[in-house]
Amino acid sequence: MVTGKDDGVYQFRVYLPHAGNVELVGDFTEWSARRITMRHEPPGWWTATVCLAVGDHTFCYLVDGQLWMPDYAANGVKRNEYGNWVSQLAVPGRDAGAPDDAEPPVVRSRRRDRAIA
């Protein structure tokens, strides 16, 4: 499940109580290059908060380093160029007066918030 605010901050949540590790991967992380480790919250939720650029994005959850799982509660799913299902997320434009490319995306993850360029 993905929820967002007007400022481009999105929270990704997935319920996987038996997972040992869940990472968020997508076009905004260069897929495998900059995976976002999601934080585990009992009883089985995994969360990550990300500030995304305006536009259309695709993503998946990488479960235990092996299973690429789409989020069917996002804005839709589609097959990628490899034939796998990925989730779609449309980030609308910001309010007037705030340029869309004013700042690069900031990713917050793990137990402490930290910016990843």
Backbone atoms as SQL, in Angstrom:
CREATE TABLE atoms (id INTEGER PRIMARY KEY, chain TEXT, resi INTEGER, resn TEXT, atom TEXT, x REAL, y REAL, z REAL);
INSERT INTO atoms VALUES
  (1, 'A', 1, 'MET', 'N', 0.847, -1.153, 0.000),
  (2, 'A', 1, 'MET', 'CA', 0.000, 0.000, 0.000),
  (3, 'A', 1, 'MET', 'C', 0.904, 1.230, 0.000),
  (4, 'A', 2, 'VAL', 'N', 0.521, 2.217, -0.805),
  (5, 'A', 2, 'VAL', 'CA', 1.305, 3.445, -0.906),
  (6, 'A', 2, 'VAL', 'C', 0.387, 4.620, -0.611),
  (7, 'A', 3, 'THR', 'N', 0.828, 5.483, 0.296),
  (8, 'A', 3, 'THR', 'CA', 0.083, 6.705, 0.591),
  (9, 'A', 3, 'THR', 'C', 1.019, 7.884, 0.403),
  (10, 'A', 4, 'GLY', 'N', 0.453, 8.994, -0.090),
  (11, 'A', 4, 'GLY', 'CA', 1.282, 10.157, -0.353),
  (12, 'A', 4, 'GLY', 'C', 0.660, 11.443, 0.119),
  (13, 'A', 5, 'LYS', 'N', 1.516, 12.462, 0.222),
  (14, 'A', 5, 'LYS', 'CA', 1.089, 13.803, 0.590),
  (15, 'A', 5, 'LYS', 'C', 1.354, 14.738, -0.577),
  (16, 'A', 6, 'ASP', 'N', 0.884, 15.978, -0.449),
  (17, 'A', 6, 'ASP', 'CA', 1.075, 16.965, -1.508),
  (18, 'A', 6, 'ASP', 'C', 2.537, 17.341, -1.714),
  (19, 'A', 7, 'ASP', 'N', 3.386, 17.120, -0.713),
  (20, 'A', 7, 'ASP', 'CA', 4.790, 17.524, -0.820),
  (21, 'A', 7, 'ASP', 'C', 5.678, 16.475, -1.482),
  (22, 'A', 8, 'GLY', 'N', 5.102, 15.409, -2.016),
  (23, 'A', 8, 'GLY', 'CA', 5.873, 14.385, -2.712),
  (24, 'A', 8, 'GLY', 'C', 6.418, 13.298, -1.812),
  (25, 'A', 9, 'VAL', 'N', 6.069, 13.306, -0.535),
  (26, 'A', 9, 'VAL', 'CA', 6.524, 12.273, 0.394),
  (27, 'A', 9, 'VAL', 'C', 5.529, 11.115, 0.353),
  (28, 'A', 10, 'TYR', 'N', 6.046, 9.924, 0.123),
  (29, 'A', 10, 'TYR', 'CA', 5.209, 8.731, 0.015),
  (30, 'A', 10, 'TYR', 'C', 5.656, 7.690, 1.029),
  (31, 'A', 11, 'GLN', 'N', 4.672, 7.029, 1.641),
  (32, 'A', 11, 'GLN', 'CA', 4.970, 5.938, 2.551),
  (33, 'A', 11, 'GLN', 'C', 4.565, 4.634, 1.870),
  (34, 'A', 12, 'PHE', 'N', 5.503, 3.711, 1.818),
  (35, 'A', 12, 'PHE', 'CA', 5.292, 2.384, 1.262),
  (36, 'A', 12, 'PHE', 'C', 5.150, 1.429, 2.441),
  (37, 'A', 13, 'ARG', 'N', 4.071, 0.626, 2.428),
  (38, 'A', 13, 'ARG', 'CA', 3.818, -0.339, 3.498),
  (39, 'A', 13, 'ARG', 'C', 3.387, -1.666, 2.879),
  (40, 'A', 14, 'VAL', 'N', 3.929, -2.727, 3.412),
  (41, 'A', 14, 'VAL', 'CA', 3.547, -4.055, 2.954),
  (42, 'A', 14, 'VAL', 'C', 3.529, -4.984, 4.172),
  (43, 'A', 15, 'TYR', 'N', 2.536, -5.863, 4.219),
  (44, 'A', 15, 'TYR', 'CA', 2.402, -6.802, 5.327),
  (45, 'A', 15, 'TYR', 'C', 2.999, -8.146, 4.924),
  (46, 'A', 16, 'LEU', 'N', 4.147, -8.464, 5.503),
  (47, 'A', 16, 'LEU', 'CA', 4.838, -9.723, 5.228),
  (48, 'A', 16, 'LEU', 'C', 5.402, -10.253, 6.548),
  (49, 'A', 17, 'PRO', 'N', 4.559, -10.867, 7.375),
  (50, 'A', 17, 'PRO', 'CA', 4.986, -11.254, 8.716),
  (51, 'A', 17, 'PRO', 'C', 6.093, -12.304, 8.767),
  (52, 'A', 18, 'HIS', 'N', 6.274, -13.077, 7.720),
  (53, 'A', 18, 'HIS', 'CA', 7.286, -14.134, 7.744),
  (54, 'A', 18, 'HIS', 'C', 8.570, -13.741, 7.016),
  (55, 'A', 19, 'ALA', 'N', 8.644, -12.515, 6.507),
  (56, 'A', 19, 'ALA', 'CA', 9.846, -12.071, 5.798),
  (57, 'A', 19, 'ALA', 'C', 10.956, -11.736, 6.781),
  (58, 'A', 20, 'GLY', 'N', 12.177, -12.018, 6.390),
  (59, 'A', 20, 'GLY', 'CA', 13.331, -11.662, 7.200),
  (60, 'A', 20, 'GLY', 'C', 13.898, -10.310, 6.824),
  (61, 'A', 21, 'ASN', 'N', 13.656, -9.879, 5.580),
  (62, 'A', 21, 'ASN', 'CA', 14.162, -8.616, 5.077),
  (63, 'A', 21, 'ASN', 'C', 13.313, -8.199, 3.876),
  (64, 'A', 22, 'VAL', 'N', 12.970, -6.923, 3.806),
  (65, 'A', 22, 'VAL', 'CA', 12.221, -6.411, 2.660),
  (66, 'A', 22, 'VAL', 'C', 12.885, -5.115, 2.212),
  (67, 'A', 23, 'GLU', 'N', 13.097, -4.988, 0.909),
  (68, 'A', 23, 'GLU', 'CA', 13.691, -3.789, 0.337),
  (69, 'A', 23, 'GLU', 'C', 12.756, -3.223, -0.724),
  (70, 'A', 24, 'LEU', 'N', 12.753, -1.919, -0.836),
  (71, 'A', 24, 'LEU', 'CA', 11.983, -1.223, -1.861),
  (72, 'A', 24, 'LEU', 'C', 12.926, -0.934, -3.016),
  (73, 'A', 25, 'VAL', 'N', 12.535, -1.367, -4.211),
  (74, 'A', 25, 'VAL', 'CA', 13.337, -1.119, -5.406),
  (75, 'A', 25, 'VAL', 'C', 12.429, -0.552, -6.490),
  (76, 'A', 26, 'GLY', 'N', 12.982, 0.314, -7.313),
  (77, 'A', 26, 'GLY', 'CA', 12.196, 0.904, -8.384),
  (78, 'A', 26, 'GLY', 'C', 13.045, 1.782, -9.268),
  (79, 'A', 27, 'ASP', 'N', 12.395, 2.440, -10.204),
  (80, 'A', 27, 'ASP', 'CA', 13.149, 3.331, -11.083),
  (81, 'A', 27, 'ASP', 'C', 13.790, 4.474, -10.295),
  (82, 'A', 28, 'PHE', 'N', 13.206, 4.845, -9.155),
  (83, 'A', 28, 'PHE', 'CA', 13.737, 5.918, -8.324),
  (84, 'A', 28, 'PHE', 'C', 14.914, 5.465, -7.459),
  (85, 'A', 29, 'THR', 'N', 15.225, 4.169, -7.456),
  (86, 'A', 29, 'THR', 'CA', 16.406, 3.641, -6.755),
  (87, 'A', 29, 'THR', 'C', 17.387, 3.023, -7.742),
  (88, 'A', 30, 'GLU', 'N', 17.153, 3.238, -9.015),
  (89, 'A', 30, 'GLU', 'CA', 17.936, 2.583, -10.061),
  (90, 'A', 30, 'GLU', 'C', 17.870, 1.065, -9.873),
  (91, 'A', 31, 'TRP', 'N', 16.710, 0.609, -9.449),
  (92, 'A', 31, 'TRP', 'CA', 16.391, -0.784, -9.164),
  (93, 'A', 31, 'TRP', 'C', 17.374, -1.372, -8.170),
  (94, 'A', 32, 'SER', 'N', 18.302, -2.173, -8.560),
  (95, 'A', 32, 'SER', 'CA', 19.182, -2.840, -7.596),
  (96, 'A', 32, 'SER', 'C', 20.327, -1.969, -7.096),
  (97, 'A', 33, 'ALA', 'N', 20.625, -0.876, -7.758),
  (98, 'A', 33, 'ALA', 'CA', 21.786, -0.054, -7.396),
  (99, 'A', 33, 'ALA', 'C', 21.662, 0.602, -6.025),
  (100, 'A', 34, 'ARG', 'N', 20.470, 1.092, -5.673),
  (101, 'A', 34, 'ARG', 'CA', 20.297, 1.811, -4.399),
  (102, 'A', 34, 'ARG', 'C', 19.035, 1.317, -3.685),
  (103, 'A', 35, 'ARG', 'N', 19.003, 0.073, -3.362),
  (104, 'A', 35, 'ARG', 'CA', 17.846, -0.506, -2.672),
  (105, 'A', 35, 'ARG', 'C', 17.580, 0.227, -1.364),
  (106, 'A', 36, 'ILE', 'N', 16.312, 0.336, -1.016),
  (107, 'A', 36, 'ILE', 'CA', 15.923, 0.964, 0.245),
  (108, 'A', 36, 'ILE', 'C', 15.472, -0.132, 1.197),
  (109, 'A', 37, 'THR', 'N', 16.210, -0.317, 2.277),
  (110, 'A', 37, 'THR', 'CA', 15.839, -1.314, 3.276),
  (111, 'A', 37, 'THR', 'C', 14.636, -0.796, 4.052),
  (112, 'A', 38, 'MET', 'N', 13.582, -1.581, 4.065),
  (113, 'A', 38, 'MET', 'CA', 12.365, -1.179, 4.759),
  (114, 'A', 38, 'MET', 'C', 12.473, -1.536, 6.246),
  (115, 'A', 39, 'ARG', 'N', 11.795, -0.769, 7.073),
  (116, 'A', 39, 'ARG', 'CA', 11.818, -0.959, 8.521),
  (117, 'A', 39, 'ARG', 'C', 10.693, -1.914, 8.931),
  (118, 'A', 40, 'HIS', 'N', 11.020, -2.884, 9.769),
  (119, 'A', 40, 'HIS', 'CA', 10.034, -3.845, 10.250),
  (120, 'A', 40, 'HIS', 'C', 9.285, -3.259, 11.437),
  (121, 'A', 41, 'GLU', 'N', 7.964, -3.364, 11.402),
  (122, 'A', 41, 'GLU', 'CA', 7.108, -2.910, 12.494),
  (123, 'A', 41, 'GLU', 'C', 6.160, -4.052, 12.852),
  (124, 'A', 42, 'PRO', 'N', 6.254, -4.563, 14.092),
  (125, 'A', 42, 'PRO', 'CA', 5.369, -5.657, 14.504),
  (126, 'A', 42, 'PRO', 'C', 3.905, -5.290, 14.298),
  (127, 'A', 43, 'PRO', 'N', 3.064, -6.229, 13.937),
  (128, 'A', 43, 'PRO', 'CA', 3.306, -7.659, 13.944),
  (129, 'A', 43, 'PRO', 'C', 3.872, -8.201, 12.630),
  (130, 'A', 44, 'GLY', 'N', 4.007, -7.415, 11.608),
  (131, 'A', 44, 'GLY', 'CA', 4.540, -7.930, 10.347),
  (132, 'A', 44, 'GLY', 'C', 4.584, -6.903, 9.232),
  (133, 'A', 45, 'TRP', 'N', 4.396, -5.643, 9.570),
  (134, 'A', 45, 'TRP', 'CA', 4.439, -4.580, 8.555),
  (135, 'A', 45, 'TRP', 'C', 5.875, -4.161, 8.277),
  (136, 'A', 46, 'TRP', 'N', 6.138, -3.801, 7.027),
  (137, 'A', 46, 'TRP', 'CA', 7.425, -3.256, 6.596),
  (138, 'A', 46, 'TRP', 'C', 7.123, -1.896, 5.976),
  (139, 'A', 47, 'THR', 'N', 7.893, -0.857, 6.349),
  (140, 'A', 47, 'THR', 'CA', 7.611, 0.498, 5.873),
  (141, 'A', 47, 'THR', 'C', 8.877, 1.204, 5.410),
  (142, 'A', 48, 'ALA', 'N', 8.673, 2.138, 4.497),
  (143, 'A', 48, 'ALA', 'CA', 9.742, 3.044, 4.046),
  (144, 'A', 48, 'ALA', 'C', 9.063, 4.334, 3.612),
  (145, 'A', 49, 'THR', 'N', 9.706, 5.460, 3.886),
  (146, 'A', 49, 'THR', 'CA', 9.196, 6.766, 3.495),
  (147, 'A', 49, 'THR', 'C', 10.165, 7.377, 2.490),
  (148, 'A', 50, 'VAL', 'N', 9.623, 7.828, 1.358),
  (149, 'A', 50, 'VAL', 'CA', 10.445, 8.306, 0.254),
  (150, 'A', 50, 'VAL', 'C', 9.854, 9.593, -0.303),
  (151, 'A', 51, 'CYS', 'N', 10.707, 10.551, -0.639),
  (152, 'A', 51, 'CYS', 'CA', 10.282, 11.756, -1.346),
  (153, 'A', 51, 'CYS', 'C', 10.577, 11.520, -2.825),
  (154, 'A', 52, 'LEU', 'N', 9.536, 11.551, -3.648),
  (155, 'A', 52, 'LEU', 'CA', 9.670, 11.207, -5.060),
  (156, 'A', 52, 'LEU', 'C', 9.508, 12.419, -5.969),
  (157, 'A', 53, 'ALA', 'N', 10.187, 12.383, -7.098),
  (158, 'A', 53, 'ALA', 'CA', 10.053, 13.409, -8.117),
  (159, 'A', 53, 'ALA', 'C', 8.707, 13.260, -8.811),
  (160, 'A', 54, 'VAL', 'N', 8.213, 14.338, -9.346),
  (161, 'A', 54, 'VAL', 'CA', 6.973, 14.326, -10.112),
  (162, 'A', 54, 'VAL', 'C', 7.142, 13.422, -11.327),
  (163, 'A', 55, 'GLY', 'N', 6.102, 12.630, -11.617),
  (164, 'A', 55, 'GLY', 'CA', 6.124, 11.771, -12.796),
  (165, 'A', 55, 'GLY', 'C', 5.627, 10.382, -12.491),
  (166, 'A', 56, 'ASP', 'N', 5.746, 9.512, -13.474),
  (167, 'A', 56, 'ASP', 'CA', 5.309, 8.128, -13.344),
  (168, 'A', 56, 'ASP', 'C', 6.492, 7.266, -12.924),
  (169, 'A', 57, 'HIS', 'N', 6.262, 6.398, -11.947),
  (170, 'A', 57, 'HIS', 'CA', 7.310, 5.531, -11.423),
  (171, 'A', 57, 'HIS', 'C', 6.839, 4.088, -11.415),
  (172, 'A', 58, 'THR', 'N', 7.800, 3.162, -11.419),
  (173, 'A', 58, 'THR', 'CA', 7.513, 1.741, -11.261),
  (174, 'A', 58, 'THR', 'C', 8.377, 1.226, -10.110),
  (175, 'A', 59, 'PHE', 'N', 7.851, 0.227, -9.380),
  (176, 'A', 59, 'PHE', 'CA', 8.579, -0.298, -8.232),
  (177, 'A', 59, 'PHE', 'C', 8.097, -1.692, -7.876),
  (178, 'A', 60, 'CYS', 'N', 8.858, -2.358, -6.988),
  (179, 'A', 60, 'CYS', 'CA', 8.520, -3.659, -6.408),
  (180, 'A', 60, 'CYS', 'C', 9.113, -3.737, -5.015),
  (181, 'A', 61, 'TYR', 'N', 8.670, -4.725, -4.270),
  (182, 'A', 61, 'TYR', 'CA', 9.291, -5.061, -3.002),
  (183, 'A', 61, 'TYR', 'C', 10.173, -6.282, -3.244),
  (184, 'A', 62, 'LEU', 'N', 11.404, -6.243, -2.766),
  (185, 'A', 62, 'LEU', 'CA', 12.315, -7.379, -2.872),
  (186, 'A', 62, 'LEU', 'C', 12.337, -8.071, -1.508),
  (187, 'A', 63, 'VAL', 'N', 11.780, -9.267, -1.469),
  (188, 'A', 63, 'VAL', 'CA', 11.588, -9.994, -0.216),
  (189, 'A', 63, 'VAL', 'C', 12.691, -11.032, -0.051),
  (190, 'A', 64, 'ASP', 'N', 13.416, -10.919, 1.053),
  (191, 'A', 64, 'ASP', 'CA', 14.500, -11.837, 1.398),
  (192, 'A', 64, 'ASP', 'C', 15.515, -12.008, 0.264),
  (193, 'A', 65, 'GLY', 'N', 15.716, -10.955, -0.511),
  (194, 'A', 65, 'GLY', 'CA', 16.717, -10.960, -1.572),
  (195, 'A', 65, 'GLY', 'C', 16.397, -11.835, -2.759),
  (196, 'A', 66, 'GLN', 'N', 15.174, -12.395, -2.805),
  (197, 'A', 66, 'GLN', 'CA', 14.858, -13.346, -3.872),
  (198, 'A', 66, 'GLN', 'C', 13.551, -13.079, -4.595),
  (199, 'A', 67, 'LEU', 'N', 12.496, -12.745, -3.873),
  (200, 'A', 67, 'LEU', 'CA', 11.169, -12.611, -4.463),
  (201, 'A', 67, 'LEU', 'C', 10.868, -11.155, -4.783),
  (202, 'A', 68, 'TRP', 'N', 10.624, -10.848, -6.048),
  (203, 'A', 68, 'TRP', 'CA', 10.238, -9.508, -6.486),
  (204, 'A', 68, 'TRP', 'C', 8.715, -9.464, -6.478),
  (205, 'A', 69, 'MET', 'N', 8.152, -8.671, -5.575),
  (206, 'A', 69, 'MET', 'CA', 6.704, -8.670, -5.371),
  (207, 'A', 69, 'MET', 'C', 6.113, -7.296, -5.677),
  (208, 'A', 70, 'PRO', 'N', 5.166, -7.215, -6.624),
  (209, 'A', 70, 'PRO', 'CA', 4.509, -5.937, -6.886),
  (210, 'A', 70, 'PRO', 'C', 3.504, -5.603, -5.789),
  (211, 'A', 71, 'ASP', 'N', 3.108, -4.356, -5.738),
  (212, 'A', 71, 'ASP', 'CA', 2.104, -3.886, -4.773),
  (213, 'A', 71, 'ASP', 'C', 0.818, -3.650, -5.564),
  (214, 'A', 72, 'TYR', 'N', -0.142, -4.547, -5.414),
  (215, 'A', 72, 'TYR', 'CA', -1.385, -4.447, -6.171),
  (216, 'A', 72, 'TYR', 'C', -2.293, -3.335, -5.669),
  (217, 'A', 73, 'ALA', 'N', -1.944, -2.718, -4.531),
  (218, 'A', 73, 'ALA', 'CA', -2.724, -1.605, -3.997),
  (219, 'A', 73, 'ALA', 'C', -2.172, -0.257, -4.459),
  (220, 'A', 74, 'ALA', 'N', -1.172, -0.262, -5.342),
  (221, 'A', 74, 'ALA', 'CA', -0.619, 0.991, -5.875),
  (222, 'A', 74, 'ALA', 'C', -1.543, 1.503, -6.983),
  (223, 'A', 75, 'ASN', 'N', -1.022, 2.361, -7.864),
  (224, 'A', 75, 'ASN', 'CA', -1.838, 2.932, -8.942),
  (225, 'A', 75, 'ASN', 'C', -2.063, 1.980, -10.106),
  (226, 'A', 76, 'GLY', 'N', -1.589, 0.776, -9.987),
  (227, 'A', 76, 'GLY', 'CA', -1.753, -0.218, -11.043),
  (228, 'A', 76, 'GLY', 'C', -0.514, -1.081, -11.144),
  (229, 'A', 77, 'VAL', 'N', -0.588, -2.101, -11.980),
  (230, 'A', 77, 'VAL', 'CA', 0.556, -2.965, -12.248),
  (231, 'A', 77, 'VAL', 'C', 0.684, -3.129, -13.755),
  (232, 'A', 78, 'LYS', 'N', 1.881, -3.449, -14.184),
  (233, 'A', 78, 'LYS', 'CA', 2.127, -3.720, -15.597),
  (234, 'A', 78, 'LYS', 'C', 3.310, -4.667, -15.700),
  (235, 'A', 79, 'ARG', 'N', 3.471, -5.258, -16.853),
  (236, 'A', 79, 'ARG', 'CA', 4.625, -6.122, -17.091),
  (237, 'A', 79, 'ARG', 'C', 5.793, -5.257, -17.559),
  (238, 'A', 80, 'ASN', 'N', 6.981, -5.552, -17.014),
  (239, 'A', 80, 'ASN', 'CA', 8.165, -4.821, -17.454),
  (240, 'A', 80, 'ASN', 'C', 8.770, -5.502, -18.680),
  (241, 'A', 81, 'GLU', 'N', 9.913, -5.012, -19.110),
  (242, 'A', 81, 'GLU', 'CA', 10.530, -5.557, -20.317),
  (243, 'A', 81, 'GLU', 'C', 11.002, -6.997, -20.156),
  (244, 'A', 82, 'TYR', 'N', 11.057, -7.498, -18.917),
  (245, 'A', 82, 'TYR', 'CA', 11.451, -8.881, -18.658),
  (246, 'A', 82, 'TYR', 'C', 10.250, -9.802, -18.483),
  (247, 'A', 83, 'GLY', 'N', 9.043, -9.242, -18.571),
  (248, 'A', 83, 'GLY', 'CA', 7.828, -10.034, -18.423),
  (249, 'A', 83, 'GLY', 'C', 7.353, -10.180, -16.993),
  (250, 'A', 84, 'ASN', 'N', 7.994, -9.473, -16.055),
  (251, 'A', 84, 'ASN', 'CA', 7.606, -9.540, -14.642),
  (252, 'A', 84, 'ASN', 'C', 6.632, -8.416, -14.308),
  (253, 'A', 85, 'TRP', 'N', 5.796, -8.643, -13.302),
  (254, 'A', 85, 'TRP', 'CA', 4.857, -7.621, -12.863),
  (255, 'A', 85, 'TRP', 'C', 5.558, -6.600, -11.976),
  (256, 'A', 86, 'VAL', 'N', 5.322, -5.320, -12.244),
  (257, 'A', 86, 'VAL', 'CA', 5.818, -4.219, -11.417),
  (258, 'A', 86, 'VAL', 'C', 4.652, -3.291, -11.111),
  (259, 'A', 87, 'SER', 'N', 4.761, -2.580, -10.003),
  (260, 'A', 87, 'SER', 'CA', 3.714, -1.634, -9.598),
  (261, 'A', 87, 'SER', 'C', 3.946, -0.286, -10.247),
  (262, 'A', 88, 'GLN', 'N', 2.862, 0.446, -10.451),
  (263, 'A', 88, 'GLN', 'CA', 2.923, 1.783, -11.020),
  (264, 'A', 88, 'GLN', 'C', 2.515, 2.799, -9.960),
  (265, 'A', 89, 'LEU', 'N', 3.166, 3.964, -9.995),
  (266, 'A', 89, 'LEU', 'CA', 2.838, 5.044, -9.083),
  (267, 'A', 89, 'LEU', 'C', 2.974, 6.364, -9.830),
  (268, 'A', 90, 'ALA', 'N', 1.899, 7.141, -9.852),
  (269, 'A', 90, 'ALA', 'CA', 1.909, 8.450, -10.511),
  (270, 'A', 90, 'ALA', 'C', 2.017, 9.532, -9.440),
  (271, 'A', 91, 'VAL', 'N', 3.083, 10.337, -9.514),
  (272, 'A', 91, 'VAL', 'CA', 3.286, 11.435, -8.578),
  (273, 'A', 91, 'VAL', 'C', 2.875, 12.718, -9.291),
  (274, 'A', 92, 'PRO', 'N', 1.793, 13.361, -8.829),
  (275, 'A', 92, 'PRO', 'CA', 1.307, 14.572, -9.501),
  (276, 'A', 92, 'PRO', 'C', 2.230, 15.766, -9.270),
  (277, 'A', 93, 'GLY', 'N', 2.050, 16.812, -10.100),
  (278, 'A', 93, 'GLY', 'CA', 2.840, 18.028, -9.965),
  (279, 'A', 93, 'GLY', 'C', 2.587, 18.715, -8.638),
  (280, 'A', 94, 'ARG', 'N', 3.567, 19.477, -8.198),
  (281, 'A', 94, 'ARG', 'CA', 3.473, 20.210, -6.937),
  (282, 'A', 94, 'ARG', 'C', 2.636, 21.468, -7.123),
  (283, 'A', 95, 'ASP', 'N', 2.392, 22.166, -6.021),
  (284, 'A', 95, 'ASP', 'CA', 1.652, 23.427, -6.056),
  (285, 'A', 95, 'ASP', 'C', 2.382, 24.452, -6.916),
  (286, 'A', 96, 'ALA', 'N', 1.626, 25.378, -7.470),
  (287, 'A', 96, 'ALA', 'CA', 2.217, 26.448, -8.277),
  (288, 'A', 96, 'ALA', 'C', 3.224, 27.215, -7.436),
  (289, 'A', 97, 'GLY', 'N', 4.315, 27.614, -8.062),
  (290, 'A', 97, 'GLY', 'CA', 5.341, 28.373, -7.362),
  (291, 'A', 97, 'GLY', 'C', 6.459, 27.495, -6.843),
  (292, 'A', 98, 'ALA', 'N', 6.276, 26.191, -6.818),
  (293, 'A', 98, 'ALA', 'CA', 7.327, 25.271, -6.389),
  (294, 'A', 98, 'ALA', 'C', 7.772, 24.464, -7.599),
  (295, 'A', 99, 'PRO', 'N', 8.958, 24.748, -8.134),
  (296, 'A', 99, 'PRO', 'CA', 9.419, 24.019, -9.317),
  (297, 'A', 99, 'PRO', 'C', 9.551, 22.527, -9.035),
  (298, 'A', 100, 'ASP', 'N', 9.165, 21.692, -10.018),
  (299, 'A', 100, 'ASP', 'CA', 9.181, 20.248, -9.852),
  (300, 'A', 100, 'ASP', 'C', 10.582, 19.702, -9.621),
  (301, 'A', 101, 'ASP', 'N', 11.602, 20.363, -10.179),
  (302, 'A', 101, 'ASP', 'CA', 12.955, 19.847, -10.061),
  (303, 'A', 101, 'ASP', 'C', 13.792, 20.671, -9.080),
  (304, 'A', 102, 'ALA', 'N', 13.148, 21.288, -8.101),
  (305, 'A', 102, 'ALA', 'CA', 13.856, 22.154, -7.170),
  (306, 'A', 102, 'ALA', 'C', 14.902, 21.392, -6.363),
  (307, 'A', 103, 'GLU', 'N', 14.595, 20.195, -5.914),
  (308, 'A', 103, 'GLU', 'CA', 15.527, 19.411, -5.116),
  (309, 'A', 103, 'GLU', 'C', 15.483, 17.963, -5.574),
  (310, 'A', 104, 'PRO', 'N', 16.613, 17.258, -5.457),
  (311, 'A', 104, 'PRO', 'CA', 16.609, 15.836, -5.823),
  (312, 'A', 104, 'PRO', 'C', 15.793, 15.032, -4.828),
  (313, 'A', 105, 'PRO', 'N', 15.326, 13.840, -5.222),
  (314, 'A', 105, 'PRO', 'CA', 14.560, 13.007, -4.303),
  (315, 'A', 105, 'PRO', 'C', 15.368, 12.672, -3.056),
  (316, 'A', 106, 'VAL', 'N', 14.694, 12.618, -1.919),
  (317, 'A', 106, 'VAL', 'CA', 15.321, 12.246, -0.655),
  (318, 'A', 106, 'VAL', 'C', 14.657, 10.966, -0.186),
  (319, 'A', 107, 'VAL', 'N', 15.452, 10.019, 0.234),
  (320, 'A', 107, 'VAL', 'CA', 14.951, 8.733, 0.686),
  (321, 'A', 107, 'VAL', 'C', 15.196, 8.619, 2.179),
  (322, 'A', 108, 'ARG', 'N', 14.164, 8.255, 2.932),
  (323, 'A', 108, 'ARG', 'CA', 14.303, 8.028, 4.368),
  (324, 'A', 108, 'ARG', 'C', 14.003, 6.570, 4.639),
  (325, 'A', 109, 'SER', 'N', 14.928, 5.913, 5.300),
  (326, 'A', 109, 'SER', 'CA', 14.725, 4.502, 5.582),
  (327, 'A', 109, 'SER', 'C', 15.467, 4.095, 6.840),
  (328, 'A', 110, 'ARG', 'N', 15.332, 2.812, 7.177),
  (329, 'A', 110, 'ARG', 'CA', 15.958, 2.199, 8.337),
  (330, 'A', 110, 'ARG', 'C', 15.449, 2.795, 9.640),
  (331, 'A', 111, 'ARG', 'N', 16.209, 2.615, 10.688),
  (332, 'A', 111, 'ARG', 'CA', 15.763, 3.040, 12.023),
  (333, 'A', 111, 'ARG', 'C', 15.955, 4.526, 12.260),
  (334, 'A', 112, 'ARG', 'N', 16.872, 5.142, 11.578),
  (335, 'A', 112, 'ARG', 'CA', 17.035, 6.586, 11.700),
  (336, 'A', 112, 'ARG', 'C', 16.848, 7.189, 10.322),
  (337, 'A', 113, 'ASP', 'N', 16.328, 8.397, 10.259),
  (338, 'A', 113, 'ASP', 'CA', 16.139, 9.054, 8.978),
  (339, 'A', 113, 'ASP', 'C', 17.490, 9.525, 8.485),
  (340, 'A', 114, 'ARG', 'N', 17.741, 9.259, 7.231),
  (341, 'A', 114, 'ARG', 'CA', 18.968, 9.727, 6.622),
  (342, 'A', 114, 'ARG', 'C', 18.685, 9.999, 5.165),
  (343, 'A', 115, 'ALA', 'N', 19.345, 10.972, 4.618),
  (344, 'A', 115, 'ALA', 'CA', 19.166, 11.317, 3.220),
  (345, 'A', 115, 'ALA', 'C', 20.131, 10.498, 2.387),
  (346, 'A', 116, 'ILE', 'N', 19.636, 9.968, 1.296),
  (347, 'A', 116, 'ILE', 'CA', 20.458, 9.237, 0.360),
  (348, 'A', 116, 'ILE', 'C', 20.387, 9.978, -0.959),
  (349, 'A', 117, 'ALA', 'N', 21.524, 10.433, -1.459),
  (350, 'A', 117, 'ALA', 'CA', 21.529, 11.208, -2.712),
  (351, 'A', 117, 'ALA', 'C', 21.425, 10.295, -3.886);
